[in-house]
């Protein structure tokens, strides 16, 4: 999964994700409620990239970054997220690595771990 212009075996796309976008819905009292909406179910390859931990205000803060490779879609945006069971990955960047519109590489941060 590394490097551009690399053939990717579709069999590596073995993790099923819910692709979610953030929607703001009127709450009926002049405010907005933020909710995640499932846009599609997609298959991807998941690979951890890095992890860091730090102590903030008496609490340990951990962050793990992943790369997720999925088939090309033109509707995925940074700020959206992927959900796989109880795990959630916030999409930071979306890249078409070789500009062939075959695959996308998503850099994600795992939330709530």
Secondary structure, 3 states (H helix, E strand, C coil): CCCCCCCCCHHHCCEEEEEEEEEEEECCCCCEEEEEEEEEEEEEEEEEEEEEEEEECCEEEEEEEEEEEEECCCCCCCCCEEEECCEEEEEEEEECCCCCCCEEEEEEEEECC
